[in-house]
């Protein structure tokens, strides 16, 4: 894994011109008039934070690395919470779902590279960022109208014994209508060994 795999940031946070970059990013969002355009712009700016994080590692600047990753996490949380399929045409839902899914998957891979490359003390910071990138994939599935729980996982949940999940909790879980909500609930089944991380 090489640092050079990341595109160098346009202006790094340690530059005196970084405030100009921040203003330019705000302007980019202001002129993104359609929902898909705003989504694409926001995700590109989130990815830029990962480039800044890679640059900070290259400069051996752990404080700036953490700041960039934390900024990425906050931006992705806002993207996930602000993106809704309500009041969108079917075409816009499909376009936004694909943009968000492709970007979140790519960014998850970049985070894996950063985690393999960064010192261990940064693991918790990166783990939080990975979690929110996974939520991005889930949100994309919700927007695209995909099932909250894949059929193969649903079948496994239905077959779980009472000592792993009560009948009442099973019924509530299978009735969830959002993959974002489903993943949060499936975490308990992963912890008790009923499901693997890959299945959830």
Secondary structure, 3 states (H helix, E strand, C coil): CCHHHCCCCCCCCCCCCHHHHHHHHHHHHHCCCCHHHHHHHHHHHHHHHHHHHHHHHHCCCHHHHHHHHHHHHHHHHHHHHHCCCCCCCHHHHHHHHHHHHHHHHHHHHHHHHHHHHCCHHHHHHHHHHHHHHHHHHHHHHHHHCCCCCCHHHHHHHHCCCCCCCCHHHHHHHHCCCCHHHHHHHHHHHHHCCCCCCCCC
